[in-house]
Amino acid sequence: MYKLTRPDGFDFYSGTINYRDAIGSVIRVTDFDPPELGPCRRGLHASKNPNDCFIGAKIPCAAFKVKGIQKIAGDKEKSRYQALKVIEEIYDLDTLFGWRYSEAMSPVNPFKIIPPHINEEHISLLRQWASVRASVRDSVGDYARDYVRASVWASIGDYVRDYVRDSVWDSVGDYVWDSVGDYVWDSVRDSVGDSVGDYVWASVRDSVWAYMGSLFPKIKIWEYAPKSISYPFQSAVDLWLQGLVPSFNGEIWQLHGGEKGEILWEGKL
């Protein structure tokens, strides 16, 4: 079984139980709810799948291998115990979770990268990105004609949630957005000035979420792409990792880069 804690080793719920100091010993509680109340009430919690531990946990975190003692209640995601034996701390969280935890904790900020001179390679990546975004939008047909709602962020979120769970995607999304997403959006907004609108917001948001989706490389089957393409939104990630973020106002595409997200190229595709 696995248990996630705060980075300092203390539990998320009460902040009073130190799992790191308890390695090799047993943590026990005497005040717990009866079994009929289910697995998520008072007691000590652990999961067989470490990603299920994010029900009640978030990044940043520490992870421990534990053994449950005197099980109270449980379901397929989480079990509740009277006691847990703390076996060891797990340090390789990328391998444990099956996604890039270490990069999520230190996400790439494209506007901290010295941008390249824009050439045909970058325009080609932008064309690929524009095509993928259009295919995502068009695929929803009459179900959702709203351009802003029918966008890449929803598609990526759905697939990641299916692969791990809502709480993992929400935790990673919140952390990465707070770390770099707000910075990127504020910089683009300042650079485009009066041109800011729903189209611009949606296009920048989609780039941020495309980068977040790349943190889950074990997802091999995505809609809107042939099986030979492992990640259909990679063109946006390639631009991101070179220090470039696209924006689109409904007619004109722009590539932003540099410390302030300056407009380095603009035109129609």
ROVO-640270 format. One record per residue: residue number from 0; x, y, z of N, C-alpha, C, CB in turn. Coordinates in steps of 0.1 Angstrom, whole numbers. Glycine has a CB too. Example, Ala and Ser with C-alpha at 12.3 -4.5 7.8 and 13.67 -1.06 7.14 Angstrom:
<atoms>
{0; {132; -57; 78}; {123; -45; 78}; {132; -33; 78}; {113; -45; 90}}
{1; {128; -22; 71}; {137; -11; 71}; {129; 0; 79}; {141; -6; 57}}
</atoms>
This chain:
<atoms>
{0; {8; -12; 0}; {0; 0; 0}; {9; 12; 0}; {-10; 0; 12}}
{1; {3; 24; -4}; {10; 36; -5}; {3; 47; 3}; {13; 40; -19}}
{2; {11; 56; 8}; {6; 68; 15}; {13; 80; 11}; {7; 66; 31}}
{3; {6; 91; 7}; {12; 104; 4}; {10; 113; 15}; {5; 109; -9}}
{4; {21; 121; 17}; {21; 131; 28}; {25; 145; 22}; {30; 127; 40}}
{5; {25; 154; 31}; {32; 167; 27}; {47; 165; 25}; {29; 178; 38}}
{6; {54; 174; 19}; {68; 172; 17}; {76; 170; 29}; {74; 184; 9}}
{7; {71; 175; 41}; {78; 174; 53}; {76; 160; 60}; {75; 185; 63}}
{8; {67; 152; 54}; {64; 139; 60}; {52; 138; 68}; {76; 134; 68}}
{9; {46; 150; 71}; {33; 150; 79}; {21; 148; 70}; {32; 164; 87}}
{10; {11; 142; 76}; {-1; 139; 69}; {-8; 151; 64}; {-11; 130; 77}}
{11; {-15; 150; 53}; {-23; 162; 47}; {-34; 166; 56}; {-27; 158; 33}}
{12; {-41; 156; 62}; {-54; 160; 68}; {-52; 168; 81}; {-62; 147; 71}}
{13; {-44; 162; 90}; {-43; 169; 103}; {-30; 176; 105}; {-44; 159; 114}}
{14; {-20; 172; 97}; {-6; 178; 98}; {1; 175; 111}; {-8; 193; 97}}
{15; {-4; 164; 118}; {2; 160; 131}; {9; 147; 131}; {-9; 160; 141}}
{16; {7; 139; 121}; {14; 125; 121}; {26; 126; 111}; {3; 115; 116}}
{17; {37; 123; 116}; {50; 123; 109}; {53; 109; 104}; {61; 130; 117}}
{18; {51; 106; 91}; {54; 93; 86}; {69; 91; 84}; {46; 91; 73}}
{19; {76; 102; 81}; {90; 100; 79}; {97; 96; 92}; {96; 114; 74}}
{20; {93; 102; 103}; {99; 98; 115}; {95; 84; 120}; {96; 108; 126}}
{21; {84; 79; 114}; {79; 66; 118}; {83; 54; 110}; {64; 67; 118}}
{22; {93; 56; 101}; {97; 45; 92}; {102; 34; 101}; {108; 50; 82}}
{23; {97; 22; 98}; {101; 10; 106}; {92; 8; 118}; {115; 11; 111}}
{24; {83; 16; 120}; {74; 15; 132}; {59; 15; 128}; {77; 25; 143}}
{25; {50; 14; 137}; {36; 14; 134}; {30; 26; 140}; {30; 1; 141}}
{26; {21; 33; 131}; {13; 44; 135}; {-1; 39; 138}; {13; 55; 124}}
{27; {-6; 42; 149}; {-19; 37; 153}; {-29; 48; 158}; {-18; 26; 164}}
{28; {-41; 47; 155}; {-51; 57; 160}; {-62; 49; 168}; {-58; 65; 148}}
{29; {-67; 55; 178}; {-78; 49; 186}; {-91; 56; 183}; {-74; 50; 201}}
{30; {-91; 68; 177}; {-103; 75; 175}; {-106; 74; 160}; {-102; 90; 179}}
{31; {-115; 65; 156}; {-119; 62; 142}; {-133; 59; 141}; {-110; 51; 136}}
{32; {-139; 62; 129}; {-153; 60; 126}; {-156; 45; 123}; {-158; 69; 114}}
{33; {-168; 41; 126}; {-172; 27; 123}; {-171; 23; 108}; {-185; 24; 129}}
{34; {-170; 10; 105}; {-169; 6; 91}; {-180; 10; 82}; {-168; -9; 91}}
{35; {-193; 10; 88}; {-204; 13; 79}; {-204; 27; 73}; {-217; 11; 87}}
{36; {-195; 36; 78}; {-194; 49; 72}; {-185; 50; 60}; {-189; 59; 83}}
{37; {-179; 39; 57}; {-171; 39; 44}; {-156; 42; 46}; {-177; 48; 35}}
{38; {-149; 42; 35}; {-134; 43; 36}; {-128; 56; 38}; {-128; 37; 23}}
{39; {-136; 67; 36}; {-131; 80; 37}; {-134; 88; 49}; {-136; 88; 25}}
{40; {-137; 81; 60}; {-139; 88; 73}; {-127; 87; 81}; {-151; 82; 80}}
{41; {-128; 89; 95}; {-117; 90; 104}; {-110; 76; 105}; {-121; 95; 117}}
{42; {-97; 77; 104}; {-88; 65; 104}; {-75; 68; 97}; {-95; 53; 98}}
{43; {-67; 58; 93}; {-55; 60; 86}; {-58; 54; 72}; {-43; 53; 93}}
{44; {-54; 62; 61}; {-58; 58; 48}; {-46; 54; 39}; {-66; 69; 41}}
{45; {-47; 45; 30}; {-37; 41; 21}; {-43; 35; 9}; {-27; 31; 28}}
{46; {-36; 34; -2}; {-41; 29; -15}; {-31; 20; -22}; {-45; 41; -24}}
{47; {-36; 10; -29}; {-28; 1; -37}; {-22; 8; -49}; {-35; -11; -41}}
{48; {-29; 17; -55}; {-25; 25; -66}; {-20; 39; -61}; {-36; 27; -77}}
{49; {-8; 42; -62}; {-3; 55; -56}; {-11; 67; -61}; {11; 57; -58}}
{50; {-16; 67; -74}; {-23; 78; -79}; {-37; 80; -72}; {-25; 76; -94}}
{51; {-42; 69; -67}; {-55; 70; -59}; {-53; 77; -46}; {-60; 56; -57}}
{52; {-40; 79; -42}; {-38; 86; -29}; {-41; 101; -31}; {-23; 84; -25}}
{53; {-42; 106; -43}; {-45; 120; -45}; {-59; 124; -41}; {-42; 124; -59}}
{54; {-67; 114; -37}; {-80; 117; -31}; {-76; 122; -16}; {-90; 105; -31}}
{55; {-75; 135; -14}; {-71; 140; -1}; {-56; 144; -1}; {-73; 129; 9}}
{56; {-49; 142; -12}; {-35; 147; -12}; {-33; 156; -25}; {-25; 135; -13}}
{57; {-22; 162; -26}; {-19; 170; -38}; {-3; 172; -39}; {-26; 184; -37}}
{58; {1; 177; -50}; {15; 180; -51}; {18; 194; -46}; {20; 178; -66}}
{59; {30; 196; -40}; {41; 187; -38}; {37; 177; -27}; {54; 195; -35}}
{60; {44; 166; -27}; {41; 156; -17}; {53; 147; -15}; {29; 147; -21}}
{61; {53; 138; -5}; {62; 128; -2}; {54; 115; -3}; {70; 129; 11}}
{62; {61; 103; -6}; {54; 91; -7}; {61; 80; 2}; {54; 86; -22}}
{63; {52; 71; 7}; {57; 61; 16}; {50; 48; 13}; {55; 64; 31}}
{64; {58; 37; 14}; {52; 23; 13}; {48; 19; 27}; {62; 13; 6}}
{65; {36; 15; 28}; {31; 11; 41}; {23; -2; 41}; {21; 22; 47}}
{66; {21; -8; 52}; {13; -20; 54}; {1; -18; 63}; {22; -32; 59}}
{67; {-11; -20; 58}; {-23; -18; 66}; {-25; -28; 76}; {-35; -17; 57}}
{68; {-29; -24; 88}; {-32; -33; 100}; {-45; -30; 105}; {-21; -31; 111}}
{69; {-54; -40; 107}; {-67; -39; 112}; {-76; -30; 103}; {-67; -33; 127}}
{70; {-79; -35; 92}; {-87; -27; 82}; {-101; -24; 87}; {-87; -35; 68}}
{71; {-105; -12; 85}; {-118; -8; 89}; {-128; -9; 78}; {-118; 6; 95}}
{72; {-124; -3; 67}; {-133; -2; 55}; {-125; 1; 43}; {-145; 8; 56}}
{73; {-130; -2; 31}; {-123; 1; 19}; {-131; -1; 6}; {-111; -8; 18}}
{74; {-126; 5; -5}; {-131; 3; -18}; {-120; 1; -28}; {-141; 15; -22}}
{75; {-122; 1; -41}; {-112; -1; -50}; {-101; 9; -51}; {-118; -3; -64}}
{76; {-104; 21; -45}; {-94; 32; -46}; {-87; 35; -32}; {-101; 44; -50}}
{77; {-93; 33; -21}; {-87; 36; -8}; {-92; 27; 3}; {-90; 51; -5}}
{78; {-83; 24; 12}; {-87; 16; 24}; {-84; 24; 37}; {-80; 3; 24}}
{79; {-92; 22; 47}; {-91; 28; 60}; {-87; 18; 71}; {-104; 36; 64}}
{80; {-77; 21; 79}; {-71; 12; 88}; {-71; 19; 102}; {-57; 7; 84}}
{81; {-70; 10; 112}; {-67; 14; 126}; {-52; 17; 127}; {-71; 4; 136}}
{82; {-43; 10; 119}; {-29; 12; 121}; {-22; 10; 107}; {-23; 3; 131}}
{83; {-11; 17; 105}; {-2; 15; 94}; {12; 13; 98}; {-4; 27; 84}}
{84; {19; 3; 92}; {33; 1; 94}; {40; 8; 83}; {37; -14; 95}}
{85; {49; 18; 86}; {56; 26; 76}; {69; 18; 73}; {59; 40; 81}}
{86; {69; 13; 60}; {80; 5; 56}; {92; 13; 51}; {76; -5; 45}}
{87; {90; 22; 42}; {101; 30; 36}; {95; 42; 29}; {109; 21; 26}}
{88; {104; 52; 27}; {100; 63; 18}; {104; 61; 4}; {107; 77; 24}}
{89; {96; 65; -5}; {99; 63; -20}; {103; 77; -25}; {87; 57; -27}}
{90; {115; 77; -32}; {120; 90; -37}; {118; 92; -52}; {135; 90; -33}}
{91; {118; 81; -59}; {116; 82; -74}; {101; 83; -77}; {122; 70; -81}}
{92; {95; 95; -76}; {81; 97; -77}; {77; 96; -92}; {76; 110; -71}}
{93; {86; 99; -101}; {83; 98; -115}; {79; 83; -119}; {94; 102; -124}}
{94; {87; 74; -114}; {84; 60; -116}; {72; 55; -108}; {97; 51; -113}}
{95; {71; 60; -96}; {60; 55; -88}; {46; 59; -94}; {61; 61; -74}}
{96; {45; 72; -98}; {32; 76; -103}; {30; 73; -118}; {31; 91; -102}}
{97; {41; 71; -126}; {40; 68; -140}; {38; 81; -148}; {28; 59; -142}}
{98; {41; 92; -143}; {41; 105; -150}; {52; 114; -145}; {27; 112; -149}}
{99; {54; 125; -151}; {66; 133; -148}; {64; 143; -136}; {70; 141; -160}}
{100; {64; 137; -124}; {62; 145; -112}; {73; 155; -111}; {62; 135; -100}}
{101; {86; 151; -113}; {97; 161; -111}; {96; 173; -120}; {110; 154; -114}}
{102; {91; 171; -132}; {89; 183; -141}; {77; 191; -137}; {88; 178; -156}}
{103; {66; 184; -133}; {55; 191; -128}; {58; 200; -116}; {44; 182; -124}}
{104; {68; 196; -108}; {72; 204; -97}; {81; 216; -101}; {80; 195; -87}}
{105; {88; 215; -113}; {96; 225; -118}; {93; 227; -133}; {112; 222; -116}}
{106; {81; 232; -136}; {77; 233; -150}; {85; 243; -158}; {62; 236; -151}}
{107; {86; 240; -171}; {94; 249; -179}; {85; 262; -182}; {97; 242; -193}}
{108; {91; 273; -179}; {85; 286; -183}; {91; 291; -196}; {88; 297; -171}}
{109; {83; 291; -207}; {89; 294; -220}; {95; 308; -221}; {78; 292; -230}}
{110; {89; 317; -213}; {94; 331; -214}; {106; 333; -205}; {83; 340; -209}}
{111; {112; 323; -199}; {125; 323; -193}; {136; 318; -202}; {125; 316; -180}}
{112; {132; 313; -214}; {141; 308; -224}; {144; 319; -234}; {135; 295; -231}}
{113; {157; 320; -238}; {160; 330; -249}; {154; 324; -262}; {175; 332; -250}}
{114; {145; 332; -268}; {137; 326; -280}; {146; 326; -292}; {125; 335; -282}}
{115; {143; 317; -301}; {151; 316; -314}; {146; 327; -324}; {150; 302; -320}}
{116; {154; 328; -334}; {150; 336; -346}; {139; 328; -353}; {162; 340; -355}}
{117; {128; 334; -355}; {117; 326; -361}; {120; 323; -376}; {104; 335; -361}}
{118; {119; 310; -379}; {121; 305; -392}; {110; 295; -397}; {135; 298; -393}}
{119; {112; 289; -408}; {101; 281; -414}; {98; 269; -405}; {105; 276; -427}}
{120; {108; 264; -397}; {106; 253; -388}; {95; 257; -378}; {119; 249; -381}}
{121; {96; 269; -372}; {87; 273; -362}; {73; 275; -368}; {92; 286; -355}}
{122; {72; 281; -380}; {60; 283; -387}; {53; 270; -390}; {61; 291; -400}}
{123; {61; 260; -394}; {56; 246; -397}; {50; 240; -384}; {67; 237; -402}}
{124; {56; 242; -373}; {51; 237; -360}; {38; 244; -357}; {61; 239; -348}}
{125; {38; 257; -360}; {25; 265; -357}; {14; 260; -366}; {28; 280; -359}}
{126; {17; 257; -378}; {6; 252; -387}; {1; 239; -382}; {12; 250; -402}}
{127; {10; 230; -377}; {6; 217; -371}; {-4; 220; -359}; {18; 209; -367}}
{128; {0; 229; -351}; {-7; 232; -339}; {-21; 238; -343}; {0; 242; -330}}
{129; {-21; 247; -352}; {-34; 253; -357}; {-43; 242; -362}; {-32; 264; -367}}
{130; {-38; 232; -369}; {-45; 221; -375}; {-51; 212; -365}; {-37; 213; -385}}
{131; {-43; 209; -355}; {-48; 200; -344}; {-59; 207; -336}; {-36; 196; -334}}
{132; {-57; 220; -333}; {-68; 227; -326}; {-81; 228; -334}; {-63; 242; -323}}
{133; {-80; 229; -347}; {-92; 230; -355}; {-98; 216; -355}; {-88; 234; -370}}
{134; {-91; 205; -356}; {-97; 192; -356}; {-104; 189; -343}; {-86; 181; -359}}
{135; {-98; 194; -332}; {-105; 192; -319}; {-118; 199; -319}; {-96; 196; -307}}
{136; {-118; 212; -323}; {-130; 220; -323}; {-140; 214; -332}; {-126; 234; -328}}
{137; {-136; 210; -345}; {-146; 205; -354}; {-152; 192; -350}; {-140; 204; -368}}
{138; {-145; 184; -342}; {-150; 171; -339}; {-162; 171; -330}; {-139; 163; -332}}
{139; {-164; 182; -323}; {-176; 183; -314}; {-188; 186; -322}; {-174; 193; -303}}
{140; {-187; 190; -334}; {-199; 193; -342}; {-209; 202; -336}; {-205; 180; -346}}
{141; {-222; 197; -337}; {-233; 205; -332}; {-234; 205; -317}; {-246; 201; -338}}
{142; {-227; 196; -311}; {-228; 194; -296}; {-224; 207; -289}; {-220; 182; -291}}
{143; {-213; 213; -293}; {-208; 225; -286}; {-201; 234; -296}; {-198; 221; -275}}
{144; {-209; 244; -301}; {-204; 253; -311}; {-195; 264; -306}; {-215; 259; -319}}
{145; {-195; 265; -293}; {-188; 276; -286}; {-173; 273; -288}; {-191; 277; -271}}
{146; {-166; 282; -295}; {-151; 279; -298}; {-143; 278; -285}; {-146; 291; -307}}
{147; {-146; 286; -276}; {-138; 286; -263}; {-140; 274; -256}; {-142; 298; -255}}
{148; {-152; 269; -255}; {-154; 256; -247}; {-149; 244; -255}; {-169; 255; -244}}
{149; {-151; 244; -268}; {-147; 232; -275}; {-132; 233; -279}; {-155; 230; -288}}
{150; {-123; 232; -269}; {-109; 234; -272}; {-101; 223; -266}; {-105; 247; -267}}
{151; {-88; 224; -268}; {-78; 214; -265}; {-78; 211; -250}; {-64; 218; -270}}
{152; {-79; 221; -242}; {-78; 218; -227}; {-88; 208; -223}; {-80; 231; -220}}
{153; {-100; 208; -228}; {-110; 198; -224}; {-106; 184; -228}; {-124; 202; -229}}
{154; {-101; 183; -241}; {-97; 170; -246}; {-86; 164; -238}; {-93; 171; -260}}
{155; {-76; 172; -235}; {-64; 167; -227}; {-69; 163; -213}; {-53; 177; -227}}
{156; {-77; 171; -207}; {-81; 168; -194}; {-89; 155; -193}; {-90; 179; -189}}
{157; {-98; 153; -203}; {-105; 140; -203}; {-96; 128; -204}; {-115; 140; -215}}
{158; {-86; 129; -213}; {-78; 117; -215}; {-69; 115; -202}; {-69; 119; -227}}
{159; {-64; 125; -196}; {-55; 123; -185}; {-64; 118; -173}; {-48; 137; -181}}
{160; {-76; 123; -171}; {-84; 118; -161}; {-87; 103; -162}; {-97; 126; -160}}
{161; {-89; 99; -175}; {-91; 85; -177}; {-79; 77; -174}; {-95; 82; -192}}
{162; {-67; 82; -176}; {-55; 75; -173}; {-52; 74; -158}; {-43; 81; -181}}
{163; {-53; 85; -152}; {-50; 85; -137}; {-63; 87; -130}; {-40; 96; -133}}
{164; {-66; 100; -126}; {-79; 103; -120}; {-81; 118; -119}; {-80; 96; -105}}
{165; {-93; 122; -116}; {-95; 137; -116}; {-86; 144; -106}; {-110; 139; -112}}
{166; {-84; 138; -95}; {-77; 145; -84}; {-62; 147; -88}; {-77; 138; -71}}
{167; {-56; 138; -96}; {-43; 139; -100}; {-42; 151; -111}; {-37; 126; -107}}
{168; {-50; 150; -121}; {-50; 161; -131}; {-53; 174; -125}; {-61; 157; -142}}
{169; {-63; 175; -116}; {-66; 188; -109}; {-54; 193; -101}; {-78; 186; -100}}
{170; {-47; 184; -94}; {-35; 189; -86}; {-24; 193; -95}; {-31; 177; -77}}
{171; {-21; 185; -105}; {-10; 189; -115}; {-14; 202; -122}; {-7; 178; -125}}
{172; {-26; 203; -127}; {-31; 215; -134}; {-30; 227; -125}; {-45; 213; -139}}
{173; {-34; 226; -113}; {-34; 238; -104}; {-20; 242; -102}; {-41; 235; -91}}
{174; {-11; 233; -99}; {3; 236; -96}; {10; 242; -108}; {10; 224; -90}}
{175; {9; 236; -119}; {16; 241; -131}; {10; 254; -135}; {15; 231; -143}}
{176; {-3; 256; -135}; {-9; 269; -139}; {-4; 280; -129}; {-24; 268; -139}}
{177; {-4; 277; -116}; {1; 287; -107}; {15; 290; -109}; {-2; 282; -93}}
{178; {23; 280; -113}; {38; 282; -114}; {41; 290; -127}; {45; 269; -114}}
{179; {35; 286; -138}; {39; 292; -151}; {27; 297; -159}; {47; 283; -159}}
{180; {15; 291; -158}; {4; 295; -166}; {0; 309; -165}; {-8; 286; -163}}
{181; {-2; 314; -152}; {-5; 328; -150}; {5; 337; -156}; {-7; 331; -135}}
{182; {18; 334; -154}; {29; 343; -159}; {28; 344; -175}; {42; 337; -155}}
{183; {26; 332; -181}; {25; 332; -196}; {13; 340; -200}; {24; 318; -201}}
{184; {2; 338; -194}; {-11; 345; -198}; {-9; 360; -196}; {-23; 340; -191}}
{185; {-4; 364; -185}; {-2; 379; -182}; {7; 385; -192}; {3; 381; -168}}
{186; {18; 378; -196}; {27; 384; -205}; {21; 385; -219}; {40; 375; -206}}
{187; {14; 375; -223}; {7; 376; -237}; {-3; 387; -237}; {1; 362; -240}}
{188; {-11; 387; -226}; {-22; 398; -225}; {-16; 412; -226}; {-30; 396; -212}}
{189; {-5; 414; -219}; {2; 427; -219}; {7; 430; -233}; {13; 428; -209}}
{190; {12; 420; -241}; {18; 422; -254}; {8; 425; -264}; {27; 411; -258}}
{191; {-4; 419; -263}; {-14; 421; -274}; {-23; 433; -271}; {-22; 408; -276}}
{192; {-24; 437; -259}; {-32; 449; -255}; {-46; 448; -258}; {-26; 461; -262}}
{193; {-51; 457; -267}; {-65; 458; -270}; {-71; 446; -278}; {-68; 470; -278}}
{194; {-62; 438; -283}; {-66; 426; -291}; {-70; 414; -282}; {-55; 422; -300}}
{195; {-69; 416; -269}; {-72; 405; -260}; {-87; 401; -261}; {-69; 408; -245}}
{196; {-90; 389; -262}; {-104; 384; -263}; {-105; 370; -260}; {-110; 388; -277}}
{197; {-117; 364; -262}; {-119; 350; -259}; {-110; 341; -267}; {-133; 346; -260}}
{198; {-108; 345; -280}; {-100; 336; -289}; {-85; 336; -284}; {-100; 342; -303}}
{199; {-80; 348; -280}; {-66; 348; -275}; {-65; 340; -263}; {-62; 363; -273}}
{200; {-74; 342; -253}; {-74; 335; -241}; {-74; 320; -243}; {-86; 339; -232}}
{201; {-83; 315; -252}; {-84; 301; -255}; {-71; 295; -261}; {-96; 298; -264}}
{202; {-65; 303; -270}; {-53; 298; -277}; {-42; 297; -267}; {-50; 307; -288}}
{203; {-40; 306; -258}; {-29; 306; -248}; {-32; 295; -238}; {-27; 319; -241}}
{204; {-44; 294; -234}; {-47; 283; -224}; {-45; 270; -230}; {-62; 284; -220}}
{205; {-48; 268; -243}; {-46; 255; -249}; {-31; 251; -249}; {-51; 255; -263}}
{206; {-22; 261; -252}; {-8; 258; -252}; {-3; 254; -238}; {0; 271; -256}}
{207; {-8; 261; -227}; {-4; 257; -214}; {-9; 242; -211}; {-11; 267; -204}}
{208; {-21; 239; -215}; {-26; 226; -212}; {-19; 215; -220}; {-41; 225; -214}}
{209; {-16; 219; -233}; {-8; 210; -241}; {5; 206; -235}; {-6; 216; -255}}
{210; {12; 216; -229}; {24; 213; -222}; {21; 204; -210}; {31; 226; -217}}
{211; {11; 207; -202}; {7; 199; -191}; {5; 184; -195}; {-5; 204; -183}}
{212; {-2; 182; -206}; {-5; 169; -211}; {7; 161; -214}; {-14; 170; -223}}
{213; {18; 168; -218}; {30; 161; -222}; {37; 155; -209}; {40; 170; -229}}
{214; {33; 159; -197}; {38; 153; -185}; {33; 139; -182}; {35; 162; -173}}
{215; {24; 134; -191}; {19; 121; -189}; {22; 112; -202}; {3; 121; -187}}
{216; {35; 109; -204}; {39; 102; -216}; {34; 88; -218}; {54; 102; -217}}
{217; {29; 82; -208}; {24; 68; -209}; {11; 67; -216}; {24; 61; -195}}
{218; {4; 78; -218}; {-9; 78; -225}; {-5; 77; -240}; {-17; 91; -223}}
{219; {-8; 66; -246}; {-3; 63; -260}; {-14; 64; -270}; {2; 49; -260}}
{220; {-27; 64; -266}; {-38; 65; -276}; {-46; 78; -273}; {-47; 53; -275}}
{221; {-45; 87; -283}; {-52; 100; -282}; {-62; 101; -294}; {-42; 112; -281}}
{222; {-73; 107; -292}; {-82; 110; -303}; {-76; 121; -311}; {-96; 114; -298}}
{223; {-81; 123; -324}; {-76; 134; -333}; {-62; 131; -338}; {-77; 147; -325}}
{224; {-57; 119; -337}; {-43; 117; -342}; {-42; 102; -346}; {-33; 120; -332}}
{225; {-35; 99; -357}; {-32; 85; -361}; {-24; 79; -350}; {-25; 84; -374}}
{226; {-24; 65; -350}; {-17; 58; -339}; {-2; 60; -340}; {-20; 43; -341}}
{227; {3; 64; -352}; {18; 66; -353}; {22; 79; -346}; {21; 67; -368}}
{228; {13; 87; -342}; {17; 99; -334}; {14; 97; -320}; {9; 112; -340}}
{229; {24; 98; -312}; {22; 94; -298}; {15; 105; -290}; {36; 91; -291}}
{230; {17; 118; -294}; {11; 129; -287}; {7; 139; -297}; {20; 135; -276}}
{231; {-6; 141; -300}; {-10; 149; -311}; {-8; 164; -308}; {-25; 147; -313}}
{232; {-5; 168; -296}; {-3; 182; -293}; {12; 186; -291}; {-11; 186; -280}}
{233; {20; 177; -296}; {35; 179; -294}; {40; 191; -301}; {42; 166; -299}}
{234; {34; 196; -312}; {38; 208; -319}; {38; 220; -310}; {30; 210; -331}}
{235; {28; 221; -301}; {27; 232; -292}; {38; 230; -281}; {13; 233; -285}}
{236; {41; 218; -277}; {51; 215; -267}; {65; 219; -273}; {51; 201; -262}}
{237; {67; 215; -285}; {80; 218; -292}; {82; 233; -292}; {81; 212; -306}}
{238; {72; 241; -295}; {73; 255; -295}; {76; 260; -281}; {60; 262; -301}}
{239; {68; 255; -271}; {70; 259; -257}; {84; 257; -252}; {60; 251; -249}}
{240; {90; 245; -256}; {103; 242; -251}; {114; 250; -258}; {106; 227; -253}}
{241; {111; 257; -269}; {120; 266; -276}; {118; 280; -272}; {118; 264; -291}}
{242; {108; 282; -262}; {106; 296; -257}; {95; 303; -265}; {118; 303; -258}}
{243; {86; 296; -272}; {76; 303; -280}; {62; 298; -276}; {79; 300; -295}}
{244; {53; 308; -275}; {39; 305; -272}; {30; 312; -283}; {35; 310; -257}}
{245; {21; 304; -289}; {13; 310; -299}; {0; 316; -293}; {8; 299; -309}}
{246; {-5; 327; -300}; {-18; 332; -297}; {-26; 334; -310}; {-17; 345; -288}}
{247; {-39; 334; -309}; {-47; 335; -321}; {-59; 344; -317}; {-52; 321; -326}}
{248; {-62; 354; -325}; {-73; 363; -322}; {-85; 361; -331}; {-69; 378; -324}}
{249; {-85; 349; -337}; {-96; 346; -346}; {-93; 348; -361}; {-108; 354; -343}}
{250; {-82; 355; -363}; {-78; 358; -377}; {-63; 358; -379}; {-83; 372; -382}}
{251; {-56; 363; -369}; {-41; 365; -370}; {-35; 356; -359}; {-37; 379; -369}}
{252; {-25; 348; -363}; {-16; 341; -354}; {-4; 349; -350}; {-12; 327; -360}}
{253; {0; 347; -338}; {12; 354; -333}; {21; 344; -325}; {9; 366; -324}}
{254; {34; 346; -326}; {43; 338; -317}; {49; 348; -308}; {54; 331; -326}}
{255; {49; 344; -295}; {54; 353; -284}; {66; 346; -278}; {43; 355; -273}}
{256; {75; 354; -273}; {87; 349; -267}; {95; 360; -259}; {96; 343; -277}}
{257; {105; 356; -252}; {112; 366; -244}; {106; 368; -230}; {113; 379; -251}}
{258; {113; 376; -222}; {109; 378; -208}; {95; 384; -207}; {119; 387; -202}}
{259; {91; 392; -216}; {78; 399; -215}; {68; 393; -225}; {79; 413; -217}}
{260; {71; 382; -231}; {62; 376; -241}; {59; 385; -253}; {49; 373; -234}}
{261; {70; 391; -258}; {68; 400; -269}; {64; 393; -282}; {82; 407; -272}}
{262; {57; 400; -291}; {53; 394; -304}; {65; 393; -313}; {42; 402; -310}}
{263; {69; 381; -316}; {81; 379; -325}; {78; 376; -339}; {89; 367; -319}}
{264; {65; 372; -341}; {60; 369; -355}; {45; 370; -355}; {65; 355; -360}}
{265; {39; 375; -366}; {25; 374; -367}; {21; 373; -382}; {18; 387; -361}}
{266; {10; 366; -384}; {5; 365; -398}; {-6; 355; -399}; {17; 360; -407}}
{267; {-12; 353; -411}; {-22; 344; -413}; {-17; 330; -418}; {-32; 349; -423}}
{268; {-23; 320; -414}; {-19; 306; -418}; {-30; 301; -428}; {-18; 297; -406}}
</atoms>
